[in-house]
Amino acid sequence: MEYTLIRSARKTLAVEISRTGEVIVRAPRTLSRERIESFLLKKADWIARTVQKQMTAYRVPEPLCEGSIVWLFGVPYPICCGETPGFLTDRVVVSKDAPIEPQIRALLIAQANKVLKERTMTLAQTFDFSVAGVKITHAQKRFGSCSSKRTICLSFRLAAAPFTLIDAVILHELCHTVHMNHGKAFYDLLLRILPDYRTRHRLLCDVWLPRFFCGE
């Protein structure tokens, strides 16, 4: 079985399947290859089914052009050409004299820096979490992460989703400021704060992930 192995300071072993069918294994730095291979063998049937499902559903995104739809906080915005790039009430404007995708990326990053950072700090204050800071990243395969120093990282692509689903990601990462793993204590805390977390996460992965900006 081919897979991408990512080692970190985490304490648990986990496997995920990307929307393109790539198998990604996240493991503690000191865990042996033998333990990892044994884990994957036990999960082989689930991995095979999930890879097939993801590859069947995946479609290569078409390049953006005038008239394409860009999603921002759950709202669709058709792309139009104009003089002043930016999100308006019913459309997103780009310059006709420059490639569209870099312009859309820049506009989404600006929105993410403005809104996602503020929303993270608001939720941290509401639920009494201590956060060192919030960073917006270009990550394509992870919605968010939390460092051992309690810095929250969020992908700017997450800005496509509705706030109810964005909040699920933010609260997931905020809970990691208390529990740096996915053990029982972590999920007890997360589900106490957000009882429908799993439903929201499923919607994010199954419905909204294909609407994320996919350009480099």
C-alpha positions in Angstrom: 0.0 0.0 0.0 1.4 3.4 -1.0 0.9 6.2 1.5 2.4 9.5 2.7 3.8 9.4 6.2 3.8 12.5 8.3 5.6 12.4 11.6 5.1 14.9 14.4 4.9 15.4 18.1 1.4 13.8 18.2 0.8 10.8 20.5 -1.6 8.9 18.4 -1.6 7.2 15.0 -4.2 8.2 12.4 -4.9 7.6 8.7 -6.9 9.9 6.4 -7.9 9.7 2.7 -7.7 12.9 0.7 -10.4 13.8 -1.8 -8.1 12.6 -4.6 -7.7 9.2 -3.0 -4.2 9.7 -1.4 -3.6 7.8 1.8 -2.0 10.0 4.5 -0.7 8.5 7.7 0.0 10.8 10.7 2.3 9.2 13.3 4.4 10.0 16.4 8.0 10.6 15.6 9.3 7.5 17.4 6.7 5.0 16.3 8.2 2.1 14.3 7.4 1.3 10.7 6.3 -2.2 11.9 3.6 -0.7 14.1 2.5 1.6 11.3 2.2 -1.2 8.8 0.3 -3.4 11.3 -2.1 -0.5 11.9 -2.7 -0.1 8.1 -3.2 -3.8 7.6 -6.0 -3.7 10.2 -7.6 -0.8 8.4 -7.0 -2.2 4.9 -10.6 -2.9 4.0 -11.8 0.6 5.2 -8.9 2.3 3.4 -9.7 0.5 0.1 -13.4 1.4 0.2 -12.7 5.0 1.1 -10.0 5.4 -1.6 -12.4 4.1 -4.2 -15.2 6.4 -2.9 -13.0 9.5 -3.0 -11.5 8.7 -6.4 -15.0 8.1 -7.9 -16.3 11.4 -6.5 -13.3 13.5 -7.3 -13.3 15.8 -10.4 -10.4 17.9 -11.5 -11.5 21.5 -10.9 -11.9 23.6 -14.0 -9.9 26.9 -14.3 -11.7 29.9 -13.1 -13.1 32.3 -15.7 -15.6 35.1 -15.9 -19.0 33.6 -14.8 -17.4 31.0 -12.5 -18.7 30.8 -9.0 -16.5 31.5 -6.0 -17.8 30.7 -2.5 -17.2 33.0 0.5 -18.6 32.1 3.9 -21.3 29.9 2.3 -22.4 32.4 -0.2 -21.9 32.0 -4.0 -20.3 34.9 -5.9 -20.1 34.9 -9.7 -16.8 36.3 -11.1 -17.1 39.5 -13.1 -14.5 41.7 -14.7 -14.2 45.3 -13.6 -11.8 48.1 -12.5 -11.7 47.6 -8.7 -11.1 43.9 -7.6 -13.1 42.8 -4.5 -16.1 41.1 -3.1 -19.3 43.1 -3.6 -22.8 42.2 -2.4 -23.7 40.0 -5.3 -20.4 39.3 -7.2 -16.7 39.2 -6.9 -14.8 41.6 -9.3 -11.4 40.9 -10.8 -9.3 42.8 -13.3 -9.5 41.6 -16.9 -5.8 42.5 -17.4 -4.4 39.9 -15.0 -4.9 36.1 -14.4 -8.0 35.4 -12.5 -6.9 32.7 -10.0 -4.1 34.7 -8.3 -6.6 37.6 -7.9 -9.2 35.3 -6.3 -6.6 33.7 -4.0 -5.4 37.2 -2.8 -9.0 38.3 -2.2 -9.8 35.1 -0.2 -6.6 35.4 1.8 -7.5 39.0 2.7 -11.0 37.9 3.8 -9.6 34.9 5.8 -7.1 37.2 7.6 -9.8 39.7 8.4 -12.6 37.3 9.5 -11.2 33.9 10.5 -8.6 35.4 12.9 -11.2 37.6 14.6 -13.7 34.7 14.8 -11.1 32.4 16.4 -10.3 34.9 19.1 -14.0 35.5 19.8 -14.6 31.8 20.2 -11.5 31.4 22.4 -12.8 34.1 24.7 -16.4 32.8 24.7 -15.3 29.3 25.7 -12.3 30.3 27.9 -9.4 28.9 25.8 -5.9 30.4 25.9 -4.5 31.1 22.4 -1.0 32.4 21.5 -2.1 33.5 18.1 -3.8 32.7 14.8 -2.2 32.2 11.4 -3.7 31.9 8.0 -2.0 29.3 5.8 -2.2 28.0 2.2 -2.8 24.4 3.3 -4.7 22.3 0.8 -5.2 19.1 2.8 -5.8 20.3 6.3 -8.5 22.7 7.5 -6.5 23.7 10.6 -3.9 22.7 13.1 -2.7 23.7 16.6 0.9 23.9 17.7 2.3 22.9 21.1 2.6 26.6 21.8 -1.1 27.1 21.3 -0.9 28.8 17.9 -3.9 28.1 15.7 -3.4 27.7 12.0 -6.3 27.8 9.5 -6.3 27.4 5.8 -7.6 30.4 3.9 -9.6 27.9 1.7 -11.8 27.3 4.8 -13.3 30.8 4.1 -15.5 29.1 1.4 -17.7 27.4 4.1 -20.6 28.6 6.1 -19.7 30.0 9.6 -21.4 27.0 11.3 -18.9 24.7 9.7 -15.9 27.1 10.1 -16.8 27.2 13.8 -16.5 23.4 14.0 -13.0 23.6 12.7 -12.0 26.4 15.0 -13.4 24.8 18.1 -11.7 21.5 17.1 -8.4 23.3 17.1 -9.1 25.3 20.2 -9.7 22.0 22.1 -6.2 21.0 21.0 -4.9 23.8 23.2 -6.0 21.6 26.1 -5.6 18.1 24.7 -2.9 17.7 22.0 -4.3 14.4 20.7 -7.6 12.9 19.6 -8.1 10.8 22.7 -11.3 10.4 24.8 -10.7 13.6 26.9 -10.3 15.6 23.7 -13.6 14.4 22.2 -15.4 14.7 25.5 -14.5 18.4 25.6 -15.2 19.0 22.0 -18.6 17.3 22.1 -19.6 19.0 25.3 -19.0 22.4 23.5 -20.4 21.3 20.1 -22.6 18.2 20.4 -23.2 18.1 16.6 -19.6 18.4 15.7 -19.5 15.1 13.7 -22.5 16.2 11.6 -20.9 19.5 10.9 -17.6 17.9 10.0 -19.3 15.5 7.7 -21.0 18.3 5.9 -17.7 20.2 5.6 -16.0 17.2 4.0 -18.8 15.8 1.8 -20.5 19.0 0.6 -18.3 22.0 1.1 -14.8 20.7 0.4 -15.4 20.5 -3.3 -16.3 24.2 -3.3 -13.0 25.3 -1.8 -10.6 27.4 -3.9 -8.3 24.8 -5.5 -5.7 27.0 -7.3 -2.0 27.1 -6.1 
